[in-house]
Amino acid sequence: MSRVKKISISIRGHRTSVSLEPEFWAALRDLCARDGRPVTEVLAEIDDARDGNLSSAIRLWVLERLRADAHRPDTADN
């Protein structure tokens, strides 16, 4: 398993730090790039919608997006 990487970010002018595994940071950046959206914009939306801590909310967002992509006909392996 990868070690958690702590990154300081600014969300709507509020400084905070988020701890995620490098694989989640990479997946978040890839998904944002695919959508043509800045990571900070997506993080602000995740922050607004979350119930728990931000790190967990980001992991769940990434998981949800990857699972949705896996079920799309143009990305499924079958």
N, C-alpha and C positions, 0 to 999 in steps of 0.2 A: 504494500500500500504506500501511497505517496504521503509525504509530510504536508501538513497544512501550511499554506503561505498566507501571511497577513499582509494586506494591502490597504493603505490609507487612500480614501476617496472623498470626493465632495459631491453631495447630492443636494441640489438646489441651494448651494452655498453653505450647507452644513457639513462639516468635516466629521468623518467616522472611519472606522477601520472594519474590514471584513476579512474573515479567515476562511479560506477555501483551499481545497486541494488544487494543484496546478492543472489537473485535467478538467476540473470544473471551470477554472478561469479561461482555459483554452476553448472549451465548448461554448461558454458565454460569448467570448469574442467572435468565434466562428458564426454563431447564430445571429448575432447583431450585424456582422458583416454581410451575411447572406440576406438579411432583411434591409440592408442599407440604412441602418439606424445606429446612432452613437451609443456606446455602452452606457454612458451616463444617463441617457434618456430612458433606456430600458431599466436601469437600476432604480431610477426615480419611480417608474411605474410599479416595479416589484415592491419597492418600499411602501408605496401608497396602499397596495393591496394585501400586504402581509398581515398575518395574525401573530406569528412567532418572531424569532430573531431573524435578522436580515440574511445571515449566512445560510440558514436553513431554507428561507424563502427563495434564495437564488438557486440552491441545489434543486428544489422542487420545480422551479420554473424551467431549468435546463432539462430535467428529467421529463417533464410534461411535453416540452417541445420535441425532444428526441423521440419519445413514444408516439407522438402525433405524426411525426415525419415517417416513422417506421410503418404506420398504418395507411399512409397515402399510397394510392395505386402506382404513381410514377416513381416511388422510392422503395417500394417493397421488393423483396427478392423473389417472390413467386409470380 
